[in-house]
Amino acid sequence: MVKHIVFFKLKEKTPEQAEALKEKLLSLKKEIDLIRNLEVGINFKESERAYDVALLTDFDDEEALAAYATHPWHLKVIEYIKNVVSDSKVVDFKY
């Protein structure tokens, strides 16, 4: 299994923006059957090091993760993300 984690820092740090991003990220699971599990969390603790939203996804293997990366729905979500996110960080690992 492969875990894909992404942290997002919003351009506009409002509850509405965080919730809108969360809903957009949750749509990935409905549209992409390569995703085995998907969780989205909104940060509640203020910190200089904190990001605003986290995405955690599971895939069968690296090939599934690679296919997800180029899936049309994922690319559509990325276009949305580019408009509302100022920075992101990613971690991918096998488990």
C-alpha positions as CSV (number, residue, x, y, z in Angstrom):
1,M,0.0,0.0,0.0
2,V,1.0,3.6,-0.6
3,K,0.0,6.6,1.5
4,H,-0.2,10.0,-0.2
5,I,-0.4,13.0,2.2
6,V,-0.7,16.6,1.1
7,F,-0.9,19.7,3.3
8,F,-2.4,22.9,2.0
9,K,-2.0,26.5,3.1
10,L,-4.9,28.6,2.0
11,K,-4.6,32.1,0.4
12,E,-7.6,33.2,2.3
13,K,-7.7,31.6,5.7
14,T,-11.4,31.5,6.4
15,P,-13.6,28.7,7.5
16,E,-15.6,29.0,4.3
17,Q,-12.5,28.5,2.1
18,A,-11.3,25.6,4.2
19,E,-14.7,23.9,4.0
20,A,-14.9,24.5,0.2
21,L,-11.4,22.9,-0.3
22,K,-12.4,20.0,1.9
23,E,-15.5,19.3,-0.2
24,K,-13.5,19.5,-3.4
25,L,-10.9,17.1,-2.1
26,L,-13.7,14.7,-0.8
27,S,-15.0,14.6,-4.4
28,L,-11.8,12.8,-5.5
29,K,-13.0,9.6,-3.8
30,K,-16.3,9.6,-5.5
31,E,-14.8,10.1,-9.0
32,I,-11.5,8.1,-8.8
33,D,-11.8,4.4,-8.0
34,L,-8.0,4.0,-7.6
35,I,-8.3,5.6,-4.2
36,R,-8.7,3.0,-1.5
37,N,-9.3,5.4,1.4
38,L,-9.4,9.2,1.6
39,E,-9.6,11.5,4.6
40,V,-9.6,15.3,4.7
41,G,-9.0,17.4,7.8
42,I,-9.2,21.1,8.6
43,N,-6.6,22.3,11.1
44,F,-8.0,23.7,14.3
45,K,-4.8,24.8,16.1
46,E,-3.0,28.0,15.2
47,S,0.7,27.6,14.8
48,E,3.4,29.3,12.7
49,R,4.3,25.9,11.3
50,A,0.7,24.8,10.7
51,Y,-1.0,24.2,7.3
52,D,-4.8,24.7,6.9
53,V,-6.0,21.5,5.3
54,A,-4.7,17.9,5.1
55,L,-5.4,15.2,2.5
56,L,-4.6,11.6,3.3
57,T,-5.1,9.0,0.6
58,D,-4.3,5.3,0.2
59,F,-3.5,3.4,-3.0
60,D,-2.7,-0.2,-3.8
61,D,0.8,0.6,-5.2
62,E,3.0,3.3,-6.9
63,E,1.3,2.6,-10.2
64,A,-2.1,3.4,-8.9
65,L,-0.7,6.6,-7.4
66,A,0.9,7.5,-10.7
67,A,-2.4,6.9,-12.5
68,Y,-4.2,9.0,-10.0
69,A,-1.8,11.9,-10.6
70,T,-2.9,12.1,-14.3
71,H,-6.6,11.3,-13.8
72,P,-8.8,14.0,-15.4
73,W,-10.8,14.6,-12.2
74,H,-7.6,15.0,-10.2
75,L,-6.3,17.5,-12.7
76,K,-9.6,19.4,-12.5
77,V,-9.3,19.6,-8.7
78,I,-5.7,20.7,-9.0
79,E,-6.9,23.7,-11.2
80,Y,-9.2,24.7,-8.3
81,I,-6.4,24.2,-5.8
82,K,-4.1,26.5,-7.7
83,N,-6.7,29.3,-7.2
84,V,-7.2,29.0,-3.5
85,V,-3.9,27.6,-2.1
86,S,-0.6,29.5,-1.6
87,D,1.6,26.5,-0.7
88,S,1.4,22.8,-0.3
89,K,3.7,20.0,0.9
90,V,3.5,16.3,0.1
91,V,4.7,13.0,1.5
92,D,4.4,9.6,-0.2
93,F,5.4,6.4,1.5
94,K,4.9,2.6,1.4
95,Y,3.4,0.7,4.3
